[in-house]
Amino acid sequence: MPNITFTHPDYKDKTVYAVAGSHTETILKIARENKLPINFDCQDGECGTCLIKVTHLDKKTPKGGPLTAKEQTVLQQLGKLSSDDIEQMSVDDIPSQWRLACQMIVRDEDLLVEYGVS
């Protein structure tokens, strides 16, 4: 079961233990269940309001799933990723540090999630 530490410049860090089966839940859902104030609007990966920066804390290769097509589009619009970045991630099979909380599914790895970032 992964530990997810949520951090924000205005709030105390909070570590939550993702329960069994949470590998199908998004970061946003886990944050809301734990009363963490990640901003969101659409919950569908189209607005970019729930932008987060993710650091994979395990020493091995990060397991974060690939970006959804919606994430790719929104992250490019926000200036967080270029087309070259997206191509390189698909070649190297390494996830982006920038994600949308409503789209990122938790895998079995410890994470540091920075929210309220821009």
Secondary structure, 3 states (H helix, E strand, C coil): CCEEEEEECCEEEEEEECCCCHHHCEHHHHHHHCCCCCCCCCCCCCCCCCEEEEEECCCCCCCCCCCCHHHHHHHHHCCCCCHHHHHHHHHHCCCCCEEECCCCECCCCCEEEEECCC
